[in-house]
Amino acid sequence: MAEESQRSTTPLLHDHRQPGWLRRLTTSLRLKTSLWSELSGAVGDLGTYIPIVLALTLVSHLDLSTTLIFTALYNIATGILFGTPMPVQPMKSIAAVAVSETPHLTVSQIAAAGICTAGTLLFLGVTGLMSLFYRFIPLPVVRGVQLSQGLSFAFSAIKYIRYNQDFTKTTSTKTTDPRPWIGLDGLILAFVCLLFLIFTTGDGGRRNLVEIDEIGSSGTITTSQRRVEKRLRILSAVPSALIVFILGVVLCFVRDPSIVNDIKFGPSRFHLLKITWDDFKVGFLRGAVPQIPLSVLNSVIAVCKLSGDLFPGTELSATTVSVSVGVMNLVGCWFGAMPVCHGAGGLAGQYRFGGRSGLSVVFLGIGKLVLGLVFGNSFVRILSAFPIGILGVLLLFAGIELAMASRDMNSKEESFVMLVCAAVSMTGSSAALGFVCGIVLYLLLKLRELDCSGFSFSRSNSKSGVEDENIANP
């Protein structure tokens, strides 16, 4: 009787279950920390996003309104799809070539480079080759790429803080004009923001709170420990990165009040780019060729590894991430949007400042969408006055968080491979070169330890030895 009742009620239970898409939506957008922490994490990767977008807009005449709107939609989609603070960042190699080399790449050539890179990643993802690479690439080599990228971000951040930058000419940080100590973009302001972020976020982990919770559950917590717990909980709830970013926006208008007169409301009109065969040829050779290895290593493989480190049990699929990069650019680049990818540095930055769920990047996407629809291309006037020292502070924390992912190398051999890979990547200015050197070194070390007893000369020796033994003992 009970079995009949259970069989009769099962269909009703299935009828009332949530659809798959709704279940994914609620899971991805569920708060894992406080709302303020997610908002703070949303601006964690702007230290790389703003300088590159600003340079492409001023030098290559990229349509900022279109880029803001499309990257906003990408943010919202990836937040729902992955359920983690998956970043949407500019393709750095393409951006560097576009504004640093002469002649500068045109908007059509930049788009062509993004389309070629996206097509390659989409092919690798759909065919399963990306998952194959991800499964067999040694972890020390991946850690070497992450370490080099993290330190590269940190070095650039220090230069942002110490020296004046002119993003109307290049995205690089080679200027030696020292930043003044006093001013609305001076060293003192940057140091105050740096100390504020360190004081509120600490090392970026939740270790102290977990330890105090364990002490409290055992019933042995003291009054002093209770005060420390209260202070740490208050500090961890402060949206520190969001406060620093809002401070930067306010200082934009204080530094240059004429910005208000230059603001024009409304987005620019969408239009399809006319991309010729010559644009594809130039874009592929100058932009896509250096970008493809970086996208494969940092935007797919490294970001999947880092996701597994930061969110245990929820490691992302290399196929899904690769296809995501491909689809985003095969749509947006045709309308003139900036080529983008997912980056390990952006994920580290958003995690560092409190992002723990897809809700973090959804908030960022909503903010970009509002800015793109309301201010359009005139928003570049605000970005051009943003204190670069503050961007350097945000970028510094993102770089250090990414570099710290390499701390799990437990043997001297693994650390050796990782450090050689990172050193070559940084001195050769090529993640692909460091990756190749890391793979070769890893294989040489494994070959050195290989058991050679199975080779033919060893088998012949052992065989002759057995025959001799049989003759001696018939």
Kinemage of the C-alpha trace (Angstrom):
@kinemage 1
@onewidth
@group {chain A} dominant
@subgroup {mainchain}
@vectorlist {calphas} color= white
{ca met a 1} P 0.000 0.000 0.000
{ca ala a 2} L 2.863 2.348 0.854
{ca glu a 3} L 4.564 1.492 -2.456
{ca glu a 4} L 1.401 2.352 -4.409
{ca ser a 5} L 1.130 5.638 -2.547
{ca gln a 6} L 4.763 6.458 -3.284
{ca arg a 7} L 4.340 5.619 -6.989
{ca ser a 8} L 1.231 7.759 -7.194
{ca thr a 9} L 2.856 10.783 -5.576
{ca thr a 10} L 6.181 10.676 -7.463
{ca pro a 11} L 4.839 12.280 -10.682
{ca leu a 12} L 3.399 15.137 -8.635
{ca leu a 13} L 6.781 15.732 -7.073
{ca his a 14} L 8.389 15.832 -10.502
{ca asp a 15} L 5.795 18.312 -11.714
{ca his a 16} L 6.689 20.698 -8.931
{ca arg a 17} L 10.452 20.530 -9.404
{ca gln a 18} L 12.252 23.598 -10.737
{ca pro a 19} L 13.224 23.613 -14.403
{ca gly a 20} L 16.915 23.047 -15.068
{ca trp a 21} L 17.561 26.617 -16.233
{ca leu a 22} L 15.884 28.076 -13.150
{ca arg a 23} L 17.822 25.774 -10.841
{ca arg a 24} L 21.104 26.836 -12.504
{ca leu a 25} L 20.102 30.488 -12.197
{ca thr a 26} L 19.319 30.271 -8.491
{ca thr a 27} L 22.482 28.245 -7.798
{ca ser a 28} L 24.778 30.600 -9.706
{ca leu a 29} L 23.327 33.755 -8.172
{ca arg a 30} L 23.054 32.513 -4.594
{ca leu a 31} L 24.918 34.689 -2.098
{ca lys a 32} L 27.894 32.869 -0.579
{ca thr a 33} L 29.089 35.809 1.501
{ca ser a 34} L 27.534 39.214 2.133
{ca leu a 35} L 26.044 41.412 -0.579
{ca trp a 36} L 28.710 44.056 0.085
{ca ser a 37} L 31.495 41.515 -0.390
{ca glu a 38} L 30.121 40.515 -3.786
{ca leu a 39} L 29.867 44.176 -4.790
{ca ser a 40} L 33.438 44.755 -3.673
{ca gly a 41} L 34.658 41.722 -5.608
{ca ala a 42} L 32.897 43.011 -8.725
{ca val a 43} L 35.486 45.788 -9.176
{ca gly a 44} L 38.468 43.557 -8.373
{ca asp a 45} L 39.703 43.261 -11.977
{ca leu a 46} L 39.233 46.887 -13.056
{ca gly a 47} L 42.935 47.512 -12.523
{ca thr a 48} L 43.592 45.752 -15.847
{ca tyr a 49} L 40.286 46.485 -17.578
{ca ile a 50} L 40.293 50.298 -17.374
{ca pro a 51} L 43.855 51.043 -18.640
{ca ile a 52} L 43.535 48.760 -21.669
{ca val a 53} L 40.045 49.945 -22.607
{ca leu a 54} L 41.119 53.555 -22.186
{ca ala a 55} L 44.197 53.074 -24.397
{ca leu a 56} L 42.239 51.307 -27.149
{ca thr a 57} L 39.577 54.007 -27.067
{ca leu a 58} L 41.995 56.926 -27.241
{ca val a 59} L 44.601 55.459 -29.612
{ca ser a 60} L 42.655 53.055 -31.830
{ca his a 61} L 39.292 54.893 -31.631
{ca leu a 62} L 37.474 51.866 -30.239
{ca asp a 63} L 33.764 52.473 -29.623
{ca leu a 64} L 33.596 52.556 -25.814
{ca ser a 65} L 29.804 52.441 -25.678
{ca thr a 66} L 29.662 49.236 -27.741
{ca thr a 67} L 32.452 47.656 -25.694
{ca leu a 68} L 30.766 48.494 -22.378
{ca ile a 69} L 27.422 47.087 -23.514
{ca phe a 70} L 28.828 43.862 -24.951
{ca thr a 71} L 31.201 43.194 -22.048
{ca ala a 72} L 28.268 43.857 -19.701
{ca leu a 73} L 26.247 41.158 -21.445
{ca tyr a 74} L 29.262 38.839 -21.325
{ca asn a 75} L 29.614 39.439 -17.571
{ca ile a 76} L 25.973 38.650 -16.900
{ca ala a 77} L 26.045 35.520 -19.075
{ca thr a 78} L 29.267 34.139 -17.577
{ca gly a 79} L 28.090 34.826 -14.035
{ca ile a 80} L 25.000 32.709 -14.672
{ca leu a 81} L 26.832 30.037 -16.675
{ca phe a 82} L 29.799 29.411 -14.363
{ca gly a 83} L 28.423 30.421 -10.962
{ca thr a 84} L 31.802 31.912 -9.999
{ca pro a 85} L 33.263 35.438 -10.377
{ca met a 86} L 34.522 34.542 -13.876
{ca pro a 87} L 36.086 37.714 -15.310
{ca val a 88} L 35.742 39.212 -18.772
{ca gln a 89} L 39.030 40.919 -19.612
{ca pro a 90} L 40.624 42.462 -22.700
{ca met a 91} L 42.877 40.297 -24.861
{ca lys a 92} L 46.131 41.842 -23.696
{ca ser a 93} L 48.468 40.854 -26.541
{ca ile a 94} L 46.105 42.212 -29.181
{ca ala a 95} L 45.688 45.438 -27.199
{ca ala a 96} L 49.457 45.824 -26.756
{ca val a 97} L 50.109 45.359 -30.478
{ca ala a 98} L 47.228 47.649 -31.426
{ca val a 99} L 48.488 50.683 -29.532
{ca ser a 100} L 52.228 50.049 -29.155
{ca glu a 101} L 53.367 49.048 -32.632
{ca thr a 102} L 53.503 51.289 -35.687
{ca pro a 103} L 51.323 51.487 -37.661
{ca his a 104} L 48.530 51.103 -35.117
{ca leu a 105} L 45.924 48.439 -35.802
{ca thr a 106} L 42.591 49.770 -37.029
{ca val a 107} L 39.325 48.837 -35.349
{ca ser a 108} L 38.585 46.352 -38.143
{ca gln a 109} L 42.015 44.743 -37.749
{ca ile a 110} L 41.567 44.507 -33.972
{ca ala a 111} L 38.205 42.850 -34.523
{ca ala a 112} L 39.715 40.475 -37.090
{ca ala a 113} L 42.437 39.477 -34.602
{ca gly a 114} L 39.772 38.789 -31.972
{ca ile a 115} L 37.684 36.746 -34.406
{ca cys a 116} L 40.690 34.633 -35.456
{ca thr a 117} L 41.643 33.987 -31.828
{ca ala a 118} L 38.045 33.187 -30.913
{ca gly a 119} L 37.684 30.816 -33.857
{ca thr a 120} L 40.801 28.927 -32.775
{ca leu a 121} L 39.606 28.567 -29.178
{ca leu a 122} L 36.133 27.538 -30.321
{ca phe a 123} L 37.665 24.834 -32.538
{ca leu a 124} L 39.866 23.556 -29.712
{ca gly a 125} L 36.890 23.501 -27.361
{ca val a 126} L 34.367 21.815 -29.679
{ca thr a 127} L 36.817 19.119 -30.808
{ca gly a 128} L 37.853 18.292 -27.250
{ca leu a 129} L 41.493 19.195 -27.865
{ca met a 130} L 41.395 21.857 -25.140
{ca ser a 131} L 40.324 19.290 -22.546
{ca leu a 132} L 43.123 17.028 -23.756
{ca phe a 133} L 45.671 19.822 -23.301
{ca tyr a 134} L 44.256 20.643 -19.893
{ca arg a 135} L 44.434 17.042 -18.723
{ca phe a 136} L 48.012 16.367 -19.780
{ca ile a 137} L 49.808 19.688 -19.225
{ca pro a 138} L 51.893 19.298 -16.027
{ca leu a 139} L 50.721 21.340 -13.059
{ca pro a 140} L 54.180 22.939 -12.405
{ca val a 141} L 54.120 24.393 -15.922
{ca val a 142} L 50.659 25.877 -15.359
{ca arg a 143} L 51.821 27.285 -12.027
{ca gly a 144} L 54.805 28.842 -13.801
{ca val a 145} L 52.496 30.640 -16.231
{ca gln a 146} L 50.314 31.831 -13.336
{ca leu a 147} L 53.345 33.009 -11.361
{ca ser a 148} L 54.733 34.946 -14.322
{ca gln a 149} L 51.383 36.585 -15.069
{ca gly a 150} L 50.814 37.455 -11.416
{ca leu a 151} L 54.255 38.991 -10.980
{ca ser a 152} L 53.902 40.819 -14.288
{ca phe a 153} L 50.669 42.394 -13.021
{ca ala a 154} L 52.345 43.262 -9.722
{ca phe a 155} L 55.337 44.910 -11.441
{ca ser a 156} L 53.018 46.924 -13.687
{ca ala a 157} L 51.001 47.927 -10.619
{ca ile a 158} L 54.104 49.239 -8.855
{ca lys a 159} L 54.950 51.310 -11.938
{ca tyr a 160} L 51.368 52.629 -12.029
{ca ile a 161} L 51.816 53.760 -8.436
{ca arg a 162} L 55.343 55.175 -8.724
{ca tyr a 163} L 55.291 56.845 -12.140
{ca asn a 164} L 52.911 58.949 -14.191
{ca gln a 165} L 51.222 57.099 -17.063
{ca asp a 166} L 49.990 58.283 -20.437
{ca phe a 167} L 47.566 55.731 -21.856
{ca thr a 168} L 46.928 57.883 -24.917
{ca lys a 169} L 50.189 56.521 -26.357
{ca thr a 170} L 50.624 52.973 -25.106
{ca thr a 171} L 49.447 50.380 -22.604
{ca ser a 172} L 53.006 49.769 -21.420
{ca thr a 173} L 54.526 51.212 -18.260
{ca lys a 174} L 57.982 52.389 -19.372
{ca thr a 175} L 57.725 55.997 -18.224
{ca thr a 176} L 60.266 57.245 -15.679
{ca asp a 177} L 58.429 60.459 -14.767
{ca pro a 178} L 57.956 60.078 -10.995
{ca arg a 179} L 54.524 60.599 -9.498
{ca pro a 180} L 54.333 63.524 -7.036
{ca trp a 181} L 53.794 62.768 -3.363
{ca ile a 182} L 50.948 65.220 -2.866
{ca gly a 183} L 47.909 65.614 -5.091
{ca leu a 184} L 44.663 63.964 -6.119
{ca asp a 185} L 46.698 61.266 -7.887
{ca gly a 186} L 49.796 61.368 -5.708
{ca leu a 187} L 51.798 58.743 -3.886
{ca ile a 188} L 50.229 59.548 -0.520
{ca leu a 189} L 46.743 58.860 -1.899
{ca ala a 190} L 47.906 55.521 -3.344
{ca phe a 191} L 49.591 54.542 -0.063
{ca val a 192} L 46.477 55.415 1.949
{ca cys a 193} L 44.341 53.234 -0.353
{ca leu a 194} L 46.921 50.445 -0.104
{ca leu a 195} L 46.969 50.525 3.698
{ca phe a 196} L 43.179 50.681 3.820
{ca leu a 197} L 42.857 47.556 1.635
{ca ile a 198} L 45.465 45.665 3.660
{ca phe a 199} L 43.800 46.587 6.950
{ca thr a 200} L 40.298 45.584 5.805
{ca thr a 201} L 41.083 42.487 3.733
{ca gly a 202} L 44.285 41.193 5.357
{ca asp a 203} L 45.785 38.392 3.270
{ca gly a 204} L 42.501 37.907 1.414
{ca gly a 205} L 41.596 34.642 3.155
{ca arg a 206} L 39.036 33.645 5.742
{ca arg a 207} L 41.426 31.574 7.832
{ca asn a 208} L 41.227 33.618 11.015
{ca leu a 209} L 37.451 33.590 11.095
{ca val a 210} L 37.344 29.815 10.542
{ca glu a 211} L 39.851 29.217 13.317
{ca ile a 212} L 37.900 31.399 15.728
{ca asp a 213} L 34.657 29.610 14.774
{ca glu a 214} L 36.310 26.286 15.597
{ca ile a 215} L 37.505 27.626 18.938
{ca gly a 216} L 34.033 28.958 19.666
{ca ser a 217} L 32.376 25.627 18.882
{ca ser a 218} L 34.685 23.884 21.329
{ca gly a 219} L 33.509 26.249 24.050
{ca thr a 220} L 36.969 27.548 24.951
{ca ile a 221} L 36.838 31.003 23.340
{ca thr a 222} L 38.177 33.789 25.535
{ca thr a 223} L 37.023 37.378 25.825
{ca ser a 224} L 40.062 38.571 23.861
{ca gln a 225} L 39.389 36.086 21.078
{ca arg a 226} L 35.757 37.161 20.981
{ca arg a 227} L 36.821 40.787 20.488
{ca val a 228} L 39.181 39.750 17.684
{ca glu a 229} L 36.376 37.747 16.068
{ca lys a 230} L 34.044 40.726 16.175
{ca arg a 231} L 36.653 43.059 14.681
{ca leu a 232} L 37.548 40.638 11.876
{ca arg a 233} L 33.914 40.096 10.967
{ca ile a 234} L 33.308 43.843 10.791
{ca leu a 235} L 36.406 44.390 8.648
{ca ser a 236} L 35.578 41.498 6.316
{ca ala a 237} L 32.132 42.991 5.707
{ca val a 238} L 33.606 46.302 4.481
{ca pro a 239} L 33.350 46.570 0.653
{ca ser a 240} L 36.902 47.930 0.533
{ca ala a 241} L 37.598 47.673 -3.207
{ca leu a 242} L 34.225 49.232 -4.014
{ca ile a 243} L 34.949 52.138 -1.649
{ca val a 244} L 38.358 52.725 -3.255
{ca phe a 245} L 36.846 52.623 -6.753
{ca ile a 246} L 34.047 55.060 -5.835
{ca leu a 247} L 36.698 57.353 -4.347
{ca gly a 248} L 38.501 57.260 -7.697
{ca val a 249} L 35.320 58.160 -9.589
{ca val a 250} L 34.647 61.105 -7.256
{ca leu a 251} L 38.220 62.327 -7.705
{ca cys a 252} L 37.719 62.259 -11.489
{ca phe a 253} L 35.233 65.132 -11.214
{ca val a 254} L 37.280 66.941 -8.568
{ca arg a 255} L 40.432 66.818 -10.704
{ca asp a 256} L 38.664 67.971 -13.878
{ca pro a 257} L 35.264 69.625 -13.271
{ca ser a 258} L 34.911 70.300 -17.025
{ca ile a 259} L 34.014 66.617 -17.428
{ca val a 260} L 30.422 67.504 -16.581
{ca asn a 261} L 30.150 69.759 -19.640
{ca asp a 262} L 31.496 67.058 -21.973
{ca ile a 263} L 29.057 64.340 -20.954
{ca lys a 264} L 26.488 63.423 -23.606
{ca phe a 265} L 23.779 60.974 -22.683
{ca gly a 266} L 22.813 57.939 -24.710
{ca pro a 267} L 24.684 55.038 -26.330
{ca ser a 268} L 26.200 55.049 -29.790
{ca arg a 269} L 24.389 53.178 -32.560
{ca phe a 270} L 25.348 49.600 -33.288
{ca his a 271} L 26.716 48.852 -36.754
{ca leu a 272} L 28.456 45.923 -38.396
{ca leu a 273} L 32.119 46.434 -39.191
{ca lys a 274} L 33.400 46.056 -42.719
{ca ile a 275} L 36.273 43.610 -42.301
{ca thr a 276} L 38.237 42.930 -45.481
{ca trp a 277} L 40.530 40.033 -46.309
{ca asp a 278} L 43.536 42.309 -45.737
{ca asp a 279} L 42.169 43.158 -42.283
{ca phe a 280} L 42.002 39.454 -41.460
{ca lys a 281} L 45.528 38.888 -42.763
{ca val a 282} L 47.023 41.761 -40.743
{ca gly a 283} L 44.916 41.004 -37.681
{ca phe a 284} L 45.876 37.340 -37.679
{ca leu a 285} L 49.606 37.817 -38.215
{ca arg a 286} L 50.113 40.791 -35.894
{ca gly a 287} L 47.388 40.269 -33.288
{ca ala a 288} L 46.106 36.684 -33.178
{ca val a 289} L 49.449 34.856 -33.462
{ca pro a 290} L 50.844 36.260 -30.163
{ca gln a 291} L 47.405 36.181 -28.506
{ca ile a 292} L 46.397 32.553 -29.154
{ca pro a 293} L 49.062 30.927 -26.906
{ca leu a 294} L 48.308 33.415 -24.110
{ca ser a 295} L 44.558 32.775 -24.395
{ca val a 296} L 45.016 28.999 -24.321
{ca leu a 297} L 47.351 29.112 -21.316
{ca asn a 298} L 46.051 31.983 -19.171
{ca ser a 299} L 42.435 32.378 -20.283
{ca val a 300} L 41.505 28.699 -20.283
{ca ile a 301} L 43.992 26.333 -18.652
{ca ala a 302} L 45.269 28.624 -15.880
{ca val a 303} L 41.817 30.001 -15.065
{ca cys a 304} L 40.389 26.458 -14.778
{ca lys a 305} L 43.221 25.421 -12.454
{ca leu a 306} L 42.801 28.554 -10.356
{ca ser a 307} L 39.041 28.036 -10.147
{ca gly a 308} L 39.637 24.551 -8.742
{ca asp a 309} L 42.047 26.011 -6.180
{ca leu a 310} L 39.739 28.812 -5.048
{ca phe a 311} L 36.477 26.842 -5.223
{ca pro a 312} L 37.280 23.186 -4.403
{ca gly a 313} L 34.919 20.724 -6.030
{ca thr a 314} L 33.767 23.184 -8.700
{ca glu a 315} L 36.677 23.089 -11.160
{ca leu a 316} L 35.575 24.519 -14.477
{ca ser a 317} L 35.531 22.577 -17.719
{ca ala a 318} L 38.282 23.639 -20.141
{ca thr a 319} L 35.910 22.897 -23.021
{ca thr a 320} L 33.199 25.175 -21.632
{ca val a 321} L 35.597 28.043 -20.940
{ca ser a 322} L 37.189 27.733 -24.384
{ca val a 323} L 33.804 27.695 -26.147
{ca ser a 324} L 32.685 30.661 -24.020
{ca val a 325} L 35.629 32.786 -25.225
{ca gly a 326} L 34.951 31.762 -28.803
{ca val a 327} L 31.244 32.562 -28.771
{ca met a 328} L 31.674 35.935 -27.041
{ca asn a 329} L 34.077 37.289 -29.629
{ca leu a 330} L 32.451 35.743 -32.684
{ca val a 331} L 29.412 37.845 -31.795
{ca gly a 332} L 30.761 41.082 -30.319
{ca cys a 333} L 33.806 41.686 -32.528
{ca trp a 334} L 31.638 42.043 -35.630
{ca phe a 335} L 30.029 45.086 -33.995
{ca gly a 336} L 33.354 46.645 -32.997
{ca ala a 337} L 33.472 45.479 -29.372
{ca met a 338} L 36.871 44.919 -27.816
{ca pro a 339} L 38.211 41.315 -28.053
{ca val a 340} L 37.899 39.715 -24.622
{ca cys a 341} L 38.723 36.514 -22.803
{ca his a 342} L 38.581 35.011 -19.326
{ca gly a 343} L 41.734 35.651 -17.299
{ca ala a 344} L 43.225 34.059 -14.213
{ca gly a 345} L 44.331 37.492 -12.996
{ca gly a 346} L 40.798 38.854 -13.076
{ca leu a 347} L 39.440 35.823 -11.229
{ca ala a 348} L 42.156 36.216 -8.581
{ca gly a 349} L 41.380 39.927 -8.190
{ca gln a 350} L 37.644 39.454 -7.828
{ca tyr a 351} L 38.140 36.622 -5.352
{ca arg a 352} L 40.692 38.698 -3.410
{ca phe a 353} L 38.144 41.431 -2.727
{ca gly a 354} L 35.193 39.229 -1.805
{ca gly a 355} L 33.673 37.784 -4.989
{ca arg a 356} L 32.507 34.206 -4.343
{ca ser a 357} L 29.585 33.629 -6.712
{ca gly a 358} L 28.319 34.518 -10.162
{ca leu a 359} L 26.384 37.362 -8.572
{ca ser a 360} L 29.614 39.362 -8.317
{ca val a 361} L 30.180 39.619 -12.074
{ca val a 362} L 26.446 40.033 -12.696
{ca phe a 363} L 26.609 43.200 -10.575
{ca leu a 364} L 29.616 44.331 -12.622
{ca gly a 365} L 27.730 43.618 -15.838
{ca ile a 366} L 24.727 45.635 -14.704
{ca gly a 367} L 27.012 48.550 -13.823
{ca lys a 368} L 28.720 48.461 -17.238
{ca leu a 369} L 25.374 48.209 -18.998
{ca val a 370} L 24.039 51.282 -17.214
{ca leu a 371} L 27.202 53.252 -17.996
{ca gly a 372} L 27.168 52.201 -21.645
{ca leu a 373} L 23.494 53.045 -22.128
{ca val a 374} L 23.501 56.297 -20.154
{ca phe a 375} L 26.891 57.860 -20.886
{ca gly a 376} L 27.946 56.084 -24.075
{ca asn a 377} L 31.277 57.192 -25.533
{ca ser a 378} L 31.448 60.278 -23.317
{ca phe a 379} L 32.345 57.983 -20.412
{ca val a 380} L 35.899 57.996 -21.771
{ca arg a 381} L 36.263 61.532 -20.360
{ca ile a 382} L 35.630 60.138 -16.881
{ca leu a 383} L 38.031 57.236 -17.342
{ca ser a 384} L 40.785 59.519 -18.629
{ca ala a 385} L 40.729 61.445 -15.330
{ca phe a 386} L 40.642 58.357 -13.080
{ca pro a 387} L 43.623 58.308 -10.657
{ca ile a 388} L 46.079 55.791 -12.096
{ca gly a 389} L 47.662 55.273 -8.681
{ca ile a 390} L 44.383 53.801 -7.418
{ca leu a 391} L 44.217 51.473 -10.430
{ca gly a 392} L 47.750 50.377 -9.572
{ca val a 393} L 46.710 49.497 -6.030
{ca leu a 394} L 43.810 47.325 -7.269
{ca leu a 395} L 46.031 45.664 -9.872
{ca leu a 396} L 48.710 44.940 -7.273
{ca phe a 397} L 46.349 42.862 -5.127
{ca ala a 398} L 45.055 40.982 -8.185
{ca gly a 399} L 48.602 40.134 -9.291
{ca ile a 400} L 49.726 38.968 -5.858
{ca glu a 401} L 46.616 36.790 -5.460
{ca leu a 402} L 47.296 35.138 -8.829
{ca ala a 403} L 50.977 34.584 -8.033
{ca met a 404} L 50.104 32.994 -4.665
{ca ala a 405} L 48.283 30.176 -6.495
{ca ser a 406} L 51.733 28.701 -7.134
{ca arg a 407} L 52.423 28.101 -3.446
{ca asp a 408} L 51.219 24.466 -3.635
{ca met a 409} L 54.421 23.153 -5.247
{ca asn a 410} L 55.489 20.606 -2.632
{ca ser a 411} L 58.717 19.252 -4.109
{ca lys a 412} L 61.965 20.837 -5.256
{ca glu a 413} L 61.491 19.366 -8.731
{ca glu a 414} L 58.053 20.957 -9.149
{ca ser a 415} L 59.319 24.296 -7.860
{ca phe a 416} L 62.311 24.096 -10.228
{ca val a 417} L 60.072 23.612 -13.286
{ca met a 418} L 57.679 26.330 -12.149
{ca leu a 419} L 60.403 28.921 -11.527
{ca val a 420} L 62.207 28.260 -14.826
{ca cys a 421} L 58.899 28.533 -16.705
{ca ala a 422} L 58.069 31.795 -14.916
{ca ala a 423} L 61.550 33.256 -15.436
{ca val a 424} L 61.559 32.543 -19.170
{ca ser a 425} L 57.993 33.854 -19.516
{ca met a 426} L 58.885 37.142 -17.855
{ca thr a 427} L 62.304 37.810 -19.369
{ca gly a 428} L 61.219 36.643 -22.828
{ca ser a 429} L 57.924 38.551 -22.572
{ca ser a 430} L 56.142 35.462 -23.877
{ca ala a 431} L 54.023 33.012 -21.924
{ca ala a 432} L 54.241 30.626 -24.889
{ca leu a 433} L 58.060 30.585 -24.759
{ca gly a 434} L 58.029 29.950 -21.025
{ca phe a 435} L 55.431 27.207 -21.502
{ca val a 436} L 57.557 25.408 -24.114
{ca cys a 437} L 60.667 25.643 -21.922
{ca gly a 438} L 58.701 24.368 -18.940
{ca ile a 439} L 57.381 21.364 -20.888
{ca val a 440} L 60.864 20.492 -22.205
{ca leu a 441} L 62.369 20.783 -18.726
{ca tyr a 442} L 59.619 18.657 -17.191
{ca leu a 443} L 60.094 15.918 -19.794
{ca leu a 444} L 63.876 15.951 -19.365
{ca leu a 445} L 63.528 15.519 -15.604
{ca lys a 446} L 61.109 12.620 -16.086
{ca leu a 447} L 63.370 11.048 -18.733
{ca arg a 448} L 66.276 11.281 -16.301
{ca glu a 449} L 64.345 9.171 -13.786
{ca leu a 450} L 62.976 6.719 -16.362
{ca asp a 451} L 63.596 3.026 -15.723
{ca cys a 452} L 65.628 1.784 -18.725
{ca ser a 453} L 65.314 -1.922 -17.948
{ca gly a 454} L 62.702 -2.341 -20.660
{ca phe a 455} L 64.926 -1.224 -23.566
{ca ser a 456} L 66.130 -3.769 -26.138
{ca phe a 457} L 69.759 -3.834 -25.048
{ca ser a 458} L 68.664 -4.550 -21.500
{ca arg a 459} L 66.330 -7.307 -22.671
{ca ser a 460} L 69.076 -8.882 -24.795
{ca asn a 461} L 71.452 -8.832 -21.850
{ca ser a 462} L 68.909 -10.426 -19.574
{ca lys a 463} L 68.022 -12.978 -22.244
{ca ser a 464} L 71.651 -13.987 -22.751
{ca gly a 465} L 72.018 -14.229 -19.021
{ca val a 466} L 69.073 -16.661 -18.829
{ca glu a 467} L 70.513 -18.769 -21.674
{ca asp a 468} L 73.880 -18.942 -19.913
{ca glu a 469} L 72.120 -20.029 -16.751
{ca asn a 470} L 70.223 -22.775 -18.636
{ca ile a 471} L 73.462 -24.065 -20.171
{ca ala a 472} L 75.140 -24.138 -16.804
{ca asn a 473} L 72.130 -25.904 -15.262
{ca pro a 474} L 70.688 -28.255 -17.935
